[in-house]
Amino acid sequence: MTPGLVIAIDGPAGSGKSSVSRAVASRLGLNYLDTGAMYRAMTWAILQTGIDPDDGAAVAGILTSNKPPQLVSGTDSNNPTIEVDGVDVAEPIRGAAVTNAVSAVSAVPAIREHLVELQRRYVAESQAGIVVEGRDIGSVVLPDAHLKVFLTADPSVRAQRRAAEQLDGHDASLAATESALLTRDAKDSTRSVSPLTRADGAIEVDTTLLTFEEVVDAVVDLAGQVSRR
């Protein structure tokens, strides 16, 4: 495998980005970075202060406050971690409160600029190579990645996957979950800053009818093709 290989994996919620990216990174011996968790962690931090996530100016202001949130992402694919000011937030960032607010926070330019800079720093410091997943990795964060993949899936399938991921006992119907996913897709795809889109040169992989292992195999095969060029 190419030393320092950088793989960017994008796609909408429920497309399998996180689980596939972790498995690919583990299979190839690469580091792993979940940028979505970083946005969720920042959202969690903002909610802890009582700031209205829809108040863009107030959200941006947290970065210039006396104590801006310090995010630390562990990049071990077998044990990824996310902390805010030394607090493990891996579970609370998956709750409904953060899920409902993360799109608004993610749309604030100052927040995106801050986190993109941090994400690029993690990539630059990864000598082994890294798999980075999110919604704007191939298009904005790492446009020169060695391999860019865009995962997709039918909305109903994505809803089933997202429902299975819920960690806070949220028992919304699949129809409601699918509706929420489509609403977030619309917000992420139409925001003015770094919208969700398939990057130039990205290879689309539709995961609707594929098993998890088949998706991982497909991405690993694409990585192998890049390494042989």
Phi and psi in degrees as GROMACS dihedral restraints (atoms count N, CA, C in turn):
[ dihedral_restraints ]
;  ai    aj    ak    al  type     phi  dphi    fc
    3     4     5     6     1   -61.0    20    10
    4     5     6     7     1   125.9    20    10
    6     7     8     9     1   -59.7    20    10
    7     8     9    10     1   136.6    20    10
    9    10    11    12     1    72.8    20    10
   10    11    12    13     1    19.9    20    10
   12    13    14    15     1   -59.8    20    10
   13    14    15    16     1   132.1    20    10
   15    16    17    18     1  -116.1    20    10
   16    17    18    19     1   119.9    20    10
   18    19    20    21     1  -116.1    20    10
   19    20    21    22     1   125.1    20    10
   21    22    23    24     1  -105.0    20    10
   22    23    24    25     1   124.5    20    10
   24    25    26    27     1  -122.6    20    10
   25    26    27    28     1   116.3    20    10
   27    28    29    30     1  -115.7    20    10
   28    29    30    31     1   168.4    20    10
   30    31    32    33     1   156.4    20    10
   31    32    33    34     1   165.5    20    10
   33    34    35    36     1   -74.3    20    10
   34    35    36    37     1   169.5    20    10
   36    37    38    39     1   -58.2    20    10
   37    38    39    40     1   136.6    20    10
   39    40    41    42     1    83.1    20    10
   40    41    42    43     1     4.9    20    10
   42    43    44    45     1   -81.7    20    10
   43    44    45    46     1    -8.5    20    10
   45    46    47    48     1   100.3    20    10
   46    47    48    49     1    11.4    20    10
   48    49    50    51     1   -54.6    20    10
   49    50    51    52     1   -51.8    20    10
   51    52    53    54     1   -64.7    20    10
   52    53    54    55     1   -52.7    20    10
   54    55    56    57     1   -65.7    20    10
   55    56    57    58     1   -40.4    20    10
   57    58    59    60     1   -67.1    20    10
   58    59    60    61     1   -44.7    20    10
   60    61    62    63     1   -61.3    20    10
   61    62    63    64     1   -43.6    20    10
   63    64    65    66     1   -62.0    20    10
   64    65    66    67     1   -44.2    20    10
   66    67    68    69     1   -66.3    20    10
   67    68    69    70     1   -40.6    20    10
   69    70    71    72     1   -63.6    20    10
   70    71    72    73     1   -45.1    20    10
   72    73    74    75     1   -61.2    20    10
   73    74    75    76     1   -43.3    20    10
   75    76    77    78     1   -64.3    20    10
   76    77    78    79     1   -43.5    20    10
   78    79    80    81     1   -63.1    20    10
   79    80    81    82     1   -36.7    20    10
   81    82    83    84     1   -96.9    20    10
   82    83    84    85     1    -1.0    20    10
   84    85    86    87     1    71.3    20    10
   85    86    87    88     1    34.2    20    10
   87    88    89    90     1  -107.8    20    10
   88    89    90    91     1   162.8    20    10
   90    91    92    93     1   -74.6    20    10
   91    92    93    94     1   170.7    20    10
   93    94    95    96     1  -142.3    20    10
   94    95    96    97     1   135.1    20    10
   96    97    98    99     1  -132.5    20    10
   97    98    99   100     1   122.0    20    10
   99   100   101   102     1   -98.0    20    10
  100   101   102   103     1    97.8    20    10
  102   103   104   105     1   -72.4    20    10
  103   104   105   106     1   -26.3    20    10
  105   106   107   108     1   -62.5    20    10
  106   107   108   109     1   -37.3    20    10
  108   109   110   111     1   -64.7    20    10
  109   110   111   112     1   -31.4    20    10
  111   112   113   114     1   -67.4    20    10
  112   113   114   115     1   -42.8    20    10
  114   115   116   117     1   -66.9    20    10
  115   116   117   118     1   -37.4    20    10
  117   118   119   120     1   -66.6    20    10
  118   119   120   121     1   -39.5    20    10
  120   121   122   123     1   -64.7    20    10
  121   122   123   124     1   -40.6    20    10
  123   124   125   126     1   -65.0    20    10
  124   125   126   127     1   -39.7    20    10
  126   127   128   129     1   -62.7    20    10
  127   128   129   130     1   -43.5    20    10
  129   130   131   132     1   -58.4    20    10
  130   131   132   133     1   -44.7    20    10
  132   133   134   135     1   -62.0    20    10
  133   134   135   136     1   -40.3    20    10
  135   136   137   138     1   -66.9    20    10
  136   137   138   139     1   -42.6    20    10
  138   139   140   141     1   -63.4    20    10
  139   140   141   142     1   -33.3    20    10
  141   142   143   144     1   -64.4    20    10
  142   143   144   145     1   -28.0    20    10
  144   145   146   147     1   -83.8    20    10
  145   146   147   148     1   -13.3    20    10
  147   148   149   150     1    88.5    20    10
  148   149   150   151     1     4.8    20    10
  150   151   152   153     1   -68.6    20    10
  151   152   153   154     1   137.8    20    10
  153   154   155   156     1   -71.5    20    10
  154   155   156   157     1   117.4    20    10
  156   157   158   159     1   -62.5    20    10
  157   158   159   160     1   -17.1    20    10
  159   160   161   162     1   -87.6    20    10
  160   161   162   163     1    -4.3    20    10
  162   163   164   165     1   -93.0    20    10
  163   164   165   166     1    90.6    20    10
  165   166   167   168     1   -56.1    20    10
  166   167   168   169     1   -40.8    20    10
  168   169   170   171     1   -65.3    20    10
  169   170   171   172     1   -42.2    20    10
  171   172   173   174     1   -68.2    20    10
  172   173   174   175     1   -39.0    20    10
  174   175   176   177     1   -62.0    20    10
  175   176   177   178     1   -46.9    20    10
  177   178   179   180     1   -62.7    20    10
  178   179   180   181     1   -33.9    20    10
  180   181   182   183     1   -63.6    20    10
  181   182   183   184     1   -20.7    20    10
  183   184   185   186     1   -64.5    20    10
  184   185   186   187     1   -25.1    20    10
  186   187   188   189     1   -75.0    20    10
  187   188   189   190     1   -21.9    20    10
  189   190   191   192     1  -110.1    20    10
  190   191   192   193     1    12.2    20    10
  192   193   194   195     1   -74.4    20    10
  193   194   195   196     1   175.6    20    10
  195   196   197   198     1   -63.7    20    10
  196   197   198   199     1   -26.6    20    10
  198   199   200   201     1  -139.8    20    10
  199   200   201   202     1    78.0    20    10
  201   202   203   204     1   -66.8    20    10
  202   203   204   205     1   147.8    20    10
  204   205   206   207     1   -60.1    20    10
  205   206   207   208     1   136.7    20    10
  207   208   209   210     1  -106.2    20    10
  208   209   210   211     1   110.6    20    10
  210   211   212   213     1   -96.1    20    10
  211   212   213   214     1   136.7    20    10
  213   214   215   216     1  -131.7    20    10
  214   215   216   217     1   121.5    20    10
  216   217   218   219     1  -108.1    20    10
  217   218   219   220     1   124.0    20    10
  219   220   221   222     1   -79.4    20    10
  220   221   222   223     1   132.7    20    10
  222   223   224   225     1  -106.3    20    10
  223   224   225   226     1    16.2    20    10
  225   226   227   228     1   -76.7    20    10
  226   227   228   229     1   117.4    20    10
  228   229   230   231     1   -62.0    20    10
  229   230   231   232     1   -25.4    20    10
  231   232   233   234     1   -86.7    20    10
  232   233   234   235     1   -12.9    20    10
  234   235   236   237     1  -153.2    20    10
  235   236   237   238     1    63.1    20    10
  237   238   239   240     1   -68.3    20    10
  238   239   240   241     1   141.3    20    10
  240   241   242   243     1  -132.0    20    10
  241   242   243   244     1   160.2    20    10
  243   244   245   246     1  -144.9    20    10
  244   245   246   247     1   126.0    20    10
  246   247   248   249     1  -129.3    20    10
  247   248   249   250     1   149.7    20    10
  249   250   251   252     1  -124.1    20    10
  250   251   252   253     1   116.5    20    10
  252   253   254   255     1    52.3    20    10
  253   254   255   256     1    40.2    20    10
  255   256   257   258     1    82.9    20    10
  256   257   258   259     1     0.5    20    10
  258   259   260   261     1   -99.8    20    10
  259   260   261   262     1   127.9    20    10
  261   262   263   264     1   -70.8    20    10
  262   263   264   265     1   116.3    20    10
  264   265   266   267     1  -116.6    20    10
  265   266   267   268     1    18.3    20    10
  267   268   269   270     1   -55.8    20    10
  268   269   270   271     1   -39.2    20    10
  270   271   272   273     1   -84.2    20    10
  271   272   273   274     1   -48.9    20    10
  273   274   275   276     1   -62.0    20    10
  274   275   276   277     1   -25.4    20    10
  276   277   278   279     1   -73.1    20    10
  277   278   279   280     1   -10.1    20    10
  279   280   281   282     1   -95.5    20    10
  280   281   282   283     1     1.1    20    10
  282   283   284   285     1   -75.3    20    10
  283   284   285   286     1   168.8    20    10
  285   286   287   288     1   -62.7    20    10
  286   287   288   289     1   -37.5    20    10
  288   289   290   291     1   -60.5    20    10
  289   290   291   292     1   -45.9    20    10
  291   292   293   294     1   -69.9    20    10
  292   293   294   295     1   -42.2    20    10
  294   295   296   297     1   -57.9    20    10
  295   296   297   298     1   -39.4    20    10
  297   298   299   300     1   -74.1    20    10
  298   299   300   301     1   -19.9    20    10
  300   301   302   303     1  -107.5    20    10
  301   302   303   304     1   -14.9    20    10
  303   304   305   306     1   -65.5    20    10
  304   305   306   307     1   -33.5    20    10
  306   307   308   309     1   -63.6    20    10
  307   308   309   310     1   -41.4    20    10
  309   310   311   312     1   -64.6    20    10
  310   311   312   313     1   -44.3    20    10
  312   313   314   315     1   -65.9    20    10
  313   314   315   316     1   -41.3    20    10
  315   316   317   318     1   -64.7    20    10
  316   317   318   319     1   -22.4    20    10
  318   319   320   321     1   -82.9    20    10
  319   320   321   322     1    -7.3    20    10
  321   322   323   324     1   -78.8    20    10
  322   323   324   325     1   117.7    20    10
  324   325   326   327     1   -52.1    20    10
  325   326   327   328     1   -43.1    20    10
  327   328   329   330     1   -63.0    20    10
  328   329   330   331     1   -37.8    20    10
  330   331   332   333     1   -66.0    20    10
  331   332   333   334     1   -45.2    20    10
  333   334   335   336     1   -64.1    20    10
  334   335   336   337     1   -43.5    20    10
  336   337   338   339     1   -60.8    20    10
  337   338   339   340     1   -42.9    20    10
  339   340   341   342     1   -63.2    20    10
  340   341   342   343     1   -46.4    20    10
  342   343   344   345     1   -75.1    20    10
  343   344   345   346     1   -33.9    20    10
  345   346   347   348     1   -62.1    20    10
  346   347   348   349     1   -41.9    20    10
  348   349   350   351     1   -60.7    20    10
  349   350   351   352     1   -43.0    20    10
  351   352   353   354     1   -66.4    20    10
  352   353   354   355     1   -40.7    20    10
  354   355   356   357     1   -62.9    20    10
  355   356   357   358     1   -43.6    20    10
  357   358   359   360     1   -64.5    20    10
  358   359   360   361     1   -32.0    20    10
  360   361   362   363     1   -65.5    20    10
  361   362   363   364     1   -43.0    20    10
  363   364   365   366     1   -61.2    20    10
  364   365   366   367     1   -41.0    20    10
  366   367   368   369     1   -65.0    20    10
  367   368   369   370     1   -44.3    20    10
  369   370   371   372     1   -62.6    20    10
  370   371   372   373     1   -31.0    20    10
  372   373   374   375     1   -87.2    20    10
  373   374   375   376     1    -4.2    20    10
  375   376   377   378     1   -92.5    20    10
  376   377   378   379     1    99.0    20    10
  378   379   380   381     1   -74.6    20    10
  379   380   381   382     1   -28.1    20    10
  381   382   383   384     1   -76.0    20    10
  382   383   384   385     1   -16.9    20    10
  384   385   386   387     1   103.7    20    10
  385   386   387   388     1   165.1    20    10
  387   388   389   390     1  -156.7    20    10
  388   389   390   391     1   148.0    20    10
  390   391   392   393     1  -107.3    20    10
  391   392   393   394     1   122.4    20    10
  393   394   395   396     1  -117.7    20    10
  394   395   396   397     1   127.6    20    10
  396   397   398   399     1  -122.7    20    10
  397   398   399   400     1   148.1    20    10
  399   400   401   402     1   175.1    20    10
  400   401   402   403     1  -143.1    20    10
  402   403   404   405     1  -121.6    20    10
  403   404   405   406     1   -12.4    20    10
  405   406   407   408     1  -138.9    20    10
  406   407   408   409     1    27.0    20    10
  408   409   410   411     1   -69.2    20    10
  409   410   411   412     1   -53.1    20    10
  411   412   413   414     1   -71.4    20    10
  412   413   414   415     1   -28.0    20    10
  414   415   416   417     1   -88.3    20    10
  415   416   417   418     1   -32.5    20    10
  417   418   419   420     1  -126.3    20    10
  418   419   420   421     1   -54.5    20    10
  420   421   422   423     1   -67.9    20    10
  421   422   423   424     1   -48.9    20    10
  423   424   425   426     1  -134.2    20    10
  424   425   426   427     1    65.7    20    10
  426   427   428   429     1   -63.8    20    10
  427   428   429   430     1   -18.1    20    10
  429   430   431   432     1  -102.1    20    10
  430   431   432   433     1    19.0    20    10
  432   433   434   435     1   -56.4    20    10
  433   434   435   436     1   147.5    20    10
  435   436   437   438     1   -63.2    20    10
  436   437   438   439     1   -35.1    20    10
  438   439   440   441     1  -138.1    20    10
  439   440   441   442     1   130.9    20    10
  441   442   443   444     1  -120.6    20    10
  442   443   444   445     1   124.9    20    10
  444   445   446   447     1  -123.4    20    10
  445   446   447   448     1   138.3    20    10
  447   448   449   450     1  -119.5    20    10
  448   449   450   451     1   109.8    20    10
  450   451   452   453     1   -87.4    20    10
  451   452   453   454     1   137.1    20    10
  453   454   455   456     1  -133.5    20    10
  454   455   456   457     1   167.9    20    10
  456   457   458   459     1  -167.3    20    10
  457   458   459   460     1   157.1    20    10
  459   460   461   462     1   -58.9    20    10
  460   461   462   463     1   138.8    20    10
  462   463   464   465     1   -53.4    20    10
  463   464   465   466     1   -37.3    20    10
  465   466   467   468     1   -66.2    20    10
  466   467   468   469     1   -36.2    20    10
  468   469   470   471     1   -71.1    20    10
  469   470   471   472     1   -40.0    20    10
  471   472   473   474     1   -63.8    20    10
  472   473   474   475     1   -36.6    20    10
  474   475   476   477     1   -64.6    20    10
  475   476   477   478     1   -41.7    20    10
  477   478   479   480     1   -61.4    20    10
  478   479   480   481     1   -42.3    20    10
  480   481   482   483     1   -66.6    20    10
  481   482   483   484     1   -42.5    20    10
  483   484   485   486     1   -66.1    20    10
  484   485   486   487     1   -39.4    20    10
  486   487   488   489     1   -60.8    20    10
  487   488   489   490     1   -36.7    20    10
  489   490   491   492     1   -70.9    20    10
  490   491   492   493     1   -19.4    20    10
  492   493   494   495     1   -87.4    20    10
  493   494   495   496     1   -13.8    20    10
  495   496   497   498     1   -57.6    20    10
  496   497   498   499     1   131.1    20    10
  498   499   500   501     1  -111.9    20    10
  499   500   501   502     1    -2.0    20    10
  501   502   503   504     1  -114.4    20    10
  502   503   504   505     1    18.3    20    10
  504   505   506   507     1    78.6    20    10
  505   506   507   508     1     7.5    20    10
  507   508   509   510     1   -65.2    20    10
  508   509   510   511     1   123.6    20    10
  510   511   512   513     1  -117.4    20    10
  511   512   513   514     1    37.3    20    10
  513   514   515   516     1   -61.4    20    10
  514   515   516   517     1   150.2    20    10
  516   517   518   519     1   -66.7    20    10
  517   518   519   520     1   160.9    20    10
  519   520   521   522     1   -60.4    20    10
  520   521   522   523     1   -36.8    20    10
  522   523   524   525     1   -62.1    20    10
  523   524   525   526     1   -42.4    20    10
  525   526   527   528     1   -67.9    20    10
  526   527   528   529     1   -39.1    20    10
  528   529   530   531     1   -64.4    20    10
  529   530   531   532     1   -42.8    20    10
  531   532   533   534     1   -63.8    20    10
  532   533   534   535     1   -41.1    20    10
  534   535   536   537     1   -61.6    20    10
  535   536   537   538     1   -41.6    20    10
  537   538   539   540     1   -64.6    20    10
  538   539   540   541     1   -39.4    20    10
  540   541   542   543     1   -64.4    20    10
  541   542   543   544     1   -43.6    20    10
  543   544   545   546     1   -65.5    20    10
  544   545   546   547     1   -36.7    20    10
  546   547   548   549     1   -63.5    20    10
  547   548   549   550     1   -43.4    20    10
  549   550   551   552     1   -67.8    20    10
  550   551   552   553     1   -38.8    20    10
  552   553   554   555     1   -54.1    20    10
  553   554   555   556     1   -46.2    20    10
  555   556   557   558     1   -63.0    20    10
  556   557   558   559     1   -43.9    20    10
  558   559   560   561     1   -64.2    20    10
  559   560   561   562     1   -45.9    20    10
  561   562   563   564     1   -69.0    20    10
  562   563   564   565     1   -32.4    20    10
  564   565   566   567     1   -80.5    20    10
  565   566   567   568     1   -21.8    20    10
  567   568   569   570     1  -110.1    20    10
  568   569   570   571     1    -1.0    20    10
  570   571   572   573     1   -65.7    20    10
  571   572   573   574     1   151.8    20    10
  573   574   575   576     1   -74.1    20    10
  574   575   576   577     1   -24.7    20    10
  576   577   578   579     1  -109.3    20    10
  577   578   579   580     1   121.9    20    10
  579   580   581   582     1    47.8    20    10
  580   581   582   583     1    60.0    20    10
  582   583   584   585     1   -67.6    20    10
  583   584   585   586     1   155.5    20    10
  585   586   587   588     1   -66.7    20    10
  586   587   588   589     1   121.7    20    10
  588   589   590   591     1  -159.1    20    10
  589   590   591   592     1   156.8    20    10
  591   592   593   594     1   -76.9    20    10
  592   593   594   595     1   120.8    20    10
  594   595   596   597     1   -70.6    20    10
  595   596   597   598     1   153.2    20    10
  597   598   599   600     1   -57.5    20    10
  598   599   600   601     1   129.8    20    10
  600   601   602   603     1    85.6    20    10
  601   602   603   604     1    -2.5    20    10
  603   604   605   606     1   -77.2    20    10
  604   605   606   607     1   143.6    20    10
  606   607   608   609     1   -97.5    20    10
  607   608   609   610     1   122.0    20    10
  609   610   611   612     1   -83.7    20    10
  610   611   612   613     1   132.8    20    10
  612   613   614   615     1  -124.3    20    10
  613   614   615   616     1   112.6    20    10
  615   616   617   618     1   -85.3    20    10
  616   617   618   619     1   116.2    20    10
  618   619   620   621     1   -94.2    20    10
  619   620   621   622     1     3.2    20    10
  621   622   623   624     1   -53.3    20    10
  622   623   624   625     1   -48.8    20    10
  624   625   626   627     1  -104.7    20    10
  625   626   627   628     1    10.3    20    10
  627   628   629   630     1  -102.9    20    10
  628   629   630   631     1   146.3    20    10
  630   631   632   633     1   -75.2    20    10
  631   632   633   634     1   164.9    20    10
  633   634   635   636     1   -56.3    20    10
  634   635   636   637     1   -47.0    20    10
  636   637   638   639     1   -63.9    20    10
  637   638   639   640     1   -34.8    20    10
  639   640   641   642     1   -65.7    20    10
  640   641   642   643     1   -38.2    20    10
  642   643   644   645     1   -66.6    20    10
  643   644   645   646     1   -45.8    20    10
  645   646   647   648     1   -60.1    20    10
  646   647   648   649     1   -45.2    20    10
  648   649   650   651     1   -59.2    20    10
  649   650   651   652     1   -40.0    20    10
  651   652   653   654     1   -64.1    20    10
  652   653   654   655     1   -43.1    20    10
  654   655   656   657     1   -70.7    20    10
  655   656   657   658     1   -39.8    20    10
  657   658   659   660     1   -62.1    20    10
  658   659   660   661     1   -39.5    20    10
  660   661   662   663     1   -63.6    20    10
  661   662   663   664     1   -41.3    20    10
  663   664   665   666     1   -63.8    20    10
  664   665   666   667     1   -39.1    20    10
  666   667   668   669     1   -63.1    20    10
  667   668   669   670     1   -39.4    20    10
  669   670   671   672     1   -64.1    20    10
  670   671   672   673     1   -37.4    20    10
  672   673   674   675     1   -63.7    20    10
  673   674   675   676     1   -39.5    20    10
  675   676   677   678     1   -63.9    20    10
  676   677   678   679     1   -42.5    20    10
  678   679   680   681     1   -66.7    20    10
  679   680   681   682     1   -26.6    20    10
  681   682   683   684     1   -87.5    20    10
  682   683   684   685     1    -3.6    20    10
